[in-house]
Amino acid sequence: MNTDGWLEETRTSYDTVATSYADLTRHLLDETPEERAVLALFADLVRAQGGGPVADVGCGTGRITAHLHQLGLDAFGIDLSPRMIGVARRDHPGLRFDLGSMTDLTLADASMTGLVAWYSLIHVPDDEIGSVLAHFQRVLRPGGPLLLSFHVGDESRLKTEGYGGHPMNVYVHRRQHGQLIAWLNNAGFAVESHKTLTSAESKLGGMILARRQASVPEELS
């Protein structure tokens, strides 16, 4: 498996499928009550922290950002793909959507009360996960909740077509809870809960709720 150039391939692939992606995914939360319950719990945790800005990192066309806003959160989206951001702004006028990468978040230290990465780590190679989670840890306030969702499994496969039959060239990495929990612990997070479920979102989807610890692990300091 050669993941060189994965960031550019991810950007190009989602630029290609942006409109079809929005059409095919905008109603998924209507069919996924368990995911809505997890998002509602995340919103409660943000409110318990006193509220504040929440970043939906890898927001795509903005459906999760919009749902978080409906739950009363000060949520905004960040995505790598200019066309995905364009569709998000079209479909959800009045909400904030920024072009950016989870590999180099341009957010201030400890500026976010909460952060969501909803099936957006699935194209990140293993050797880049630590750097991404370090950015998440850096921008979250101490005690701030992090919600991750991902495809559960052990294999990675190359996706060459998707969302209406358009060409793509991205690896989809499936992972086990234990692997992600270890990465989170190493990055300065404390995992509070995790579960696996089957729904319209994923045939086998994982959900992890964690919090940014107050102290930074020595290897990150």
HUNORJO-V121713 format. One record per residue. N is the residue number from 1. RES is the residue in three letters. BURIAL is # if it has 9 or more other C-alpha atoms within 8 Angstrom, else .. Layout:
N_RES_BURIAL, N_RES_BURIAL
This chain:
1_MET_., 2_ASN_., 3_THR_., 4_ASP_., 5_GLY_., 6_TRP_#, 7_LEU_., 8_GLU_., 9_GLU_#, 10_THR_#, 11_ARG_#, 12_THR_#, 13_SER_#, 14_TYR_#, 15_ASP_#, 16_THR_#, 17_VAL_#, 18_ALA_#, 19_THR_., 20_SER_#, 21_TYR_#, 22_ALA_#, 23_ASP_., 24_LEU_., 25_THR_., 26_ARG_., 27_HIS_., 28_LEU_#, 29_LEU_#, 30_ASP_., 31_GLU_., 32_THR_#, 33_PRO_., 34_GLU_., 35_GLU_., 36_ARG_#, 37_ALA_., 38_VAL_., 39_LEU_#, 40_ALA_#, 41_LEU_., 42_PHE_#, 43_ALA_#, 44_ASP_., 45_LEU_#, 46_VAL_#, 47_ARG_., 48_ALA_., 49_GLN_#, 50_GLY_., 51_GLY_#, 52_GLY_#, 53_PRO_#, 54_VAL_#, 55_ALA_#, 56_ASP_#, 57_VAL_#, 58_GLY_#, 59_CYS_#, 60_GLY_#, 61_THR_#, 62_GLY_#, 63_ARG_#, 64_ILE_#, 65_THR_#, 66_ALA_#, 67_HIS_., 68_LEU_#, 69_HIS_#, 70_GLN_., 71_LEU_., 72_GLY_., 73_LEU_#, 74_ASP_#, 75_ALA_#, 76_PHE_#, 77_GLY_#, 78_ILE_#, 79_ASP_#, 80_LEU_#, 81_SER_#, 82_PRO_#, 83_ARG_#, 84_MET_#, 85_ILE_#, 86_GLY_#, 87_VAL_#, 88_ALA_#, 89_ARG_#, 90_ARG_., 91_ASP_., 92_HIS_#, 93_PRO_., 94_GLY_., 95_LEU_., 96_ARG_., 97_PHE_#, 98_ASP_#, 99_LEU_#, 100_GLY_#, 101_SER_#, 102_MET_#, 103_THR_., 104_ASP_., 105_LEU_., 106_THR_., 107_LEU_., 108_ALA_., 109_ASP_., 110_ALA_#, 111_SER_#, 112_MET_#, 113_THR_#, 114_GLY_#, 115_LEU_#, 116_VAL_#, 117_ALA_#, 118_TRP_#, 119_TYR_#, 120_SER_#, 121_LEU_#, 122_ILE_#, 123_HIS_#, 124_VAL_#, 125_PRO_., 126_ASP_., 127_ASP_., 128_GLU_#, 129_ILE_#, 130_GLY_#, 131_SER_., 132_VAL_#, 133_LEU_#, 134_ALA_#, 135_HIS_#, 136_PHE_#, 137_GLN_#, 138_ARG_#, 139_VAL_#, 140_LEU_#, 141_ARG_#, 142_PRO_#, 143_GLY_#, 144_GLY_#, 145_PRO_#, 146_LEU_#, 147_LEU_#, 148_LEU_#, 149_SER_#, 150_PHE_#, 151_HIS_#, 152_VAL_#, 153_GLY_., 154_ASP_., 155_GLU_., 156_SER_., 157_ARG_., 158_LEU_., 159_LYS_#, 160_THR_., 161_GLU_#, 162_GLY_#, 163_TYR_#, 164_GLY_., 165_GLY_., 166_HIS_#, 167_PRO_#, 168_MET_#, 169_ASN_#, 170_VAL_#, 171_TYR_#, 172_VAL_#, 173_HIS_#, 174_ARG_#, 175_ARG_#, 176_GLN_#, 177_HIS_#, 178_GLY_., 179_GLN_., 180_LEU_#, 181_ILE_#, 182_ALA_., 183_TRP_#, 184_LEU_#, 185_ASN_#, 186_ASN_., 187_ALA_#, 188_GLY_#, 189_PHE_#, 190_ALA_#, 191_VAL_#, 192_GLU_., 193_SER_., 194_HIS_#, 195_LYS_., 196_THR_#, 197_LEU_., 198_THR_#, 199_SER_#, 200_ALA_., 201_GLU_#, 202_SER_., 203_LYS_#, 204_LEU_#, 205_GLY_#, 206_GLY_#, 207_MET_#, 208_ILE_#, 209_LEU_#, 210_ALA_#, 211_ARG_#, 212_ARG_#, 213_GLN_#, 214_ALA_., 215_SER_., 216_VAL_., 217_PRO_#, 218_GLU_., 219_GLU_., 220_LEU_., 221_SER_.
